[in-house]
Amino acid sequence: MAKLLSVLRQAGLVDSERGRTGGYRLAGTPSDVSLGQVLLVLGERLFDEPAYCQKHAGSESHDGNCVHHGGCTLRALWGTLEQWMRNALDRITLADLLQSEGGIRERASSFSASTNCVRFVPAALSRSTSTSSSDCVN
């Protein structure tokens, strides 16, 4: 726990105070800190194109370059999911997390109802199914 708090302190999200009455506290108000900020400081991105493609280059790759670089369907999928998740997590604050389960569910579902909605539907699915608001990627 101390290592995580140290990382959050170095990022400026929490302040620390030494001593008998010391401890950690948020550097700002809960409404000023997004869940996206916290998670990005504590971990890596879900999809980081160059690193992802190098880590998952394929078993036939001998030089570290992706064997599917010219026709990769996963790169588009993971990039879209990363964008949607970052957008959603950046809109949820620590204050939002203090709400009831229904409140946070309503807040999160409001993102897919926004007017700046981009739909991601794989080509194979677009021919056989209709799209709905659950396909929305902001």
N, C-alpha and C positions, 0 to 999 in steps of 0.2 A: 504494500500500500504506500509506503514511504517513497518508493521509486516513482510510482504513478503521480503522486502529489508533487514530487520534485520536477517531473516533466511538465506538469500543468503550471507550476510556479515559473519555470523558465520561459514558458510561452506567454506568461502574463495573465493567465486566467485565474490564478489564485495567488494570494499573498500569504506569507508565512511570518510568524513571530516566534522568536526563540524565548526560552525561559520557562519558568514554572507555570505561568498562565498562558504560555504561547500555544500555537497551533496553526491551523490553516483556515482561511476564509476566502470566499469569492472576491476577486479583485473589483468586480462591478456588481450590478444587480442581476438577479436571475433572468430578468427579461433582456439583458444585454449580452448574454452568452448563449450561443446556439449550440444545439447538439452536434451539428456538423463541425463546429470549431473544436469541440472537445474530442470527438472521435478522430478527426484528422491529426490532432496533436498526439493522441495516444497510439495511433496505428497508421498503417499505410492505406493508400487508396485501393479500392476494390479492383479497379482497372487502370493501369498506367501503361499506355500502349507500348512504348519501347521495351520496358521491363517485362511486361506480360508476354509479348511476342517472343522475347528471347528465352524466357523460362519455359514456354510451351511451344518450342520450335518444331516439334514432331520428331519421331524416332529416326527418321531418315536424314535428319539434319546433322551434318558433320562440322559445320562452321558456325553454328549458333544462330544462323538466319532461319526464319520461319519457312518451312517448306510450302506453306499456303499463302505466302505474302500477297500474291496477286489476286487470289480469290477466296479470301478468308471470310466466312460468315460470322464467326465468333467475335471478331474485332468489332464489327458493327453492333452486335448484340450487347457485348460487355460495355462498349463505349456509351450506348444509349442507356443502359441500366445504371452505369456510374453517374451519368448526367442527371437522371431522374432522382436517384438516391441523394446525391449532393444537394440538389435543389430542395428536396423535401427536408432533409436533415438540417439544412441551413435556415429553414423557415420555422423550425421547432426550437423554442428556447427552453432553458431550464425551468423558467416560470411555467411554461406550458406543461411540463412533466409533473408539476405539482397539482394539476387538475385531476379530476376523476377520470377513470378509464373511458367513460363515454365522452368526456370533454376532449381528450387527446385523440380519440377515434374520429370525432367530428372535425377537429382541426386538421388532422392528416388527410381525411377524405375530401376536405375542401380544396386541396391542391389539385386533384384530378378534375375538379369542376371549373378550374380557371379557364379563361378565354384564350390564353396563350398555349394551348395544348397541341402537342405534336404527337402523332400516332406512330408507333412502331409495330408493324405487322409483317412478319416474314412473308415473302412472296407466295410460298406454298399455302399459307393459311389465308391470304387475302383472296384467293380464288375460291376457297371453299367455305369461308365463314364471314360473318359480318363483324364489324368492329363495334366496340362499346366504350364507355368512359373508362372502364377498367384497363383499356389498352393505352391510356393516355400517358405520355411522357412529357413533362414540362422542361 
